Amino acid sequence: MNRRHLKATSGRPLPLGEMPGLDSHLCFALYSASNHMTRIFTPFLKKLGVTYPQYLVLVTLWERGSLGVGDLASALTMDFGTLSPMLKRMESKGLIARRRQPGDERRVAVALTARGESLRKRTQQMLGEFYCFLNVPLDELSDLRDRLRRFVESAGVAKEIDAA
């Protein structure tokens, strides 16, 4: 639906003509897809010995190298209350090391350990298996990822949500 079709000439949103059913709700389709993806990805992650959020931390550190906790939280769109305990668990597994930065004791840097780095090769193999398991052409998966990324960037800008 285009926003222009849902606004009156006054610029205020118009109510829908009728209440859509559950399967017609975009939010339900996204929720279902997210749950389904997590469910089918979990067995692959178990082979690596990590949870999905821990996997995202590893991917971010493989891509960007050592990061401050704040930068890592920002990259993952995660709050500190969720990230900090997870980093402690990852550190106890020997996947990452947390170090206070010498110039500013308040800042903590997170870096991969040799063990965390070694999971990268196994993950590449696992991802190849996972993409085959999905049974969807890679170009379609790439298109879906790009469309979802654009959706996240443009839908529900904070100003519009606050004004609603």
C-alpha positions as CSV (number, residue, x, y, z in Angstrom):
1,M,0.0,0.0,0.0
2,N,1.3,3.4,-0.9
3,R,1.0,6.0,2.0
4,R,-0.5,8.6,-0.4
5,H,-3.5,6.3,-0.8
6,L,-4.1,6.2,2.9
7,K,-4.0,10.0,3.6
8,A,-6.8,12.4,3.1
9,T,-6.2,15.8,1.5
10,S,-5.6,17.1,5.0
11,G,-2.5,14.9,5.3
12,R,-4.0,12.8,8.1
13,P,-4.2,9.0,7.7
14,L,-7.5,7.5,6.7
15,P,-8.8,4.4,8.4
16,L,-8.8,1.2,6.3
17,G,-12.1,0.3,4.7
18,E,-12.2,-3.0,6.6
19,M,-10.1,-4.8,9.1
20,P,-7.6,-7.1,7.3
21,G,-7.4,-10.8,8.4
22,L,-4.4,-12.1,10.2
23,D,-2.7,-13.4,7.0
24,S,-3.1,-10.0,5.4
25,H,-1.2,-8.2,8.2
26,L,2.4,-7.3,7.1
27,C,3.5,-7.4,10.8
28,F,2.3,-11.0,11.1
29,A,4.1,-12.0,7.9
30,L,7.3,-10.5,9.1
31,Y,6.9,-12.0,12.6
32,S,6.2,-15.5,11.1
33,A,9.2,-15.2,8.7
34,S,11.5,-14.2,11.5
35,N,10.3,-17.0,13.8
36,H,10.6,-19.5,10.9
37,M,14.1,-18.4,10.0
38,T,15.3,-18.6,13.6
39,R,13.8,-22.1,14.0
40,I,15.4,-23.5,10.9
41,F,18.7,-21.8,11.5
42,T,19.1,-23.0,15.1
43,P,20.1,-26.6,14.3
44,F,22.9,-25.2,12.1
45,L,24.1,-22.9,14.9
46,K,24.1,-25.8,17.4
47,K,26.8,-27.4,15.3
48,L,28.9,-24.2,16.1
49,G,27.9,-24.2,19.7
50,V,26.4,-20.7,19.7
51,T,23.0,-19.0,19.9
52,Y,21.7,-16.8,17.2
53,P,22.5,-13.5,18.9
54,Q,26.0,-14.9,19.7
55,Y,26.4,-15.8,16.0
56,L,25.6,-12.2,15.1
57,V,28.3,-10.9,17.4
58,L,30.8,-13.3,15.8
59,V,29.8,-12.2,12.3
60,T,30.1,-8.5,13.2
61,L,33.6,-9.1,14.7
62,W,34.7,-11.2,11.8
63,E,33.7,-8.4,9.5
64,R,34.8,-5.3,11.4
65,G,37.5,-6.5,13.9
66,S,37.7,-5.4,17.5
67,L,35.0,-3.0,18.5
68,G,33.9,-1.1,21.6
69,V,30.8,-2.5,23.3
70,G,28.9,0.6,22.3
71,D,29.8,0.3,18.7
72,L,28.9,-3.4,18.8
73,A,25.6,-2.7,20.4
74,S,24.9,-0.1,17.7
75,A,25.9,-2.4,14.8
76,L,23.6,-5.1,16.2
77,T,20.8,-2.7,17.2
78,M,21.0,-4.3,20.7
79,D,20.8,-2.6,24.0
80,F,23.6,-2.9,26.6
81,G,21.4,-4.8,29.0
82,T,21.0,-7.6,26.5
83,L,24.5,-7.4,25.0
84,S,26.6,-7.3,28.2
85,P,25.5,-10.7,29.7
86,M,25.8,-12.3,26.3
87,L,29.4,-11.1,26.0
88,K,30.2,-12.5,29.4
89,R,28.9,-15.9,28.3
90,M,30.8,-15.7,25.0
91,E,34.0,-14.8,27.0
92,S,33.5,-17.8,29.3
93,K,33.2,-20.0,26.2
94,G,36.6,-18.6,25.0
95,L,35.1,-17.0,21.9
96,I,35.9,-13.4,22.7
97,A,38.0,-11.3,25.0
98,R,36.9,-8.0,26.6
99,R,39.5,-5.5,27.6
100,R,39.2,-2.0,29.1
101,Q,40.7,0.5,26.8
102,P,43.9,2.1,28.2
103,G,43.0,5.7,27.3
104,D,39.5,5.5,28.8
105,E,38.8,2.9,31.5
106,R,35.0,3.3,31.0
107,R,35.3,1.9,27.4
108,V,35.5,-1.8,26.8
109,A,36.8,-3.3,23.6
110,V,35.6,-6.7,22.4
111,A,37.9,-8.9,20.2
112,L,37.8,-12.4,18.9
113,T,40.0,-15.0,20.5
114,A,41.8,-17.6,18.4
115,R,38.9,-20.0,19.1
116,G,36.3,-17.4,18.0
117,E,38.3,-16.7,14.8
118,S,38.5,-20.5,14.1
119,L,34.7,-20.8,13.9
120,R,34.8,-18.6,10.8
121,K,35.8,-21.4,8.5
122,R,33.2,-23.8,10.0
123,T,30.6,-21.1,9.6
124,Q,31.3,-20.6,5.9
125,Q,30.8,-24.4,5.4
126,M,27.6,-24.3,7.5
127,L,26.2,-21.4,5.6
128,G,26.7,-23.2,2.3
129,E,24.7,-26.1,3.8
130,F,22.1,-23.8,5.1
131,Y,21.5,-22.0,1.8
132,C,21.1,-25.4,0.1
133,F,18.7,-26.4,2.8
134,L,16.5,-23.3,2.2
135,N,15.9,-24.4,-1.4
136,V,15.5,-20.9,-2.6
137,P,17.7,-19.4,-5.4
138,L,20.5,-17.2,-4.0
139,D,19.4,-14.2,-6.2
140,E,16.0,-14.4,-4.6
141,L,17.4,-14.5,-1.1
142,S,19.7,-11.5,-1.9
143,D,16.7,-9.6,-3.3
144,L,14.6,-10.4,-0.2
145,R,17.5,-9.3,2.1
146,D,17.9,-6.0,0.2
147,R,14.1,-5.3,0.2
148,L,14.0,-6.0,4.0
149,R,16.9,-3.7,4.6
150,R,15.2,-0.9,2.6
151,F,12.0,-1.6,4.6
152,V,13.9,-1.2,7.9
153,E,15.6,2.0,6.7
154,S,12.4,3.7,5.5
155,A,9.4,2.4,7.4
156,G,8.1,4.0,10.5
157,V,10.6,6.9,10.8
158,A,10.7,7.9,14.5
159,K,9.0,11.3,13.9
160,E,6.1,9.6,12.3
161,I,5.7,7.1,15.1
162,D,5.8,9.7,17.8
163,A,3.2,11.8,15.9
164,A,0.8,8.9,15.6
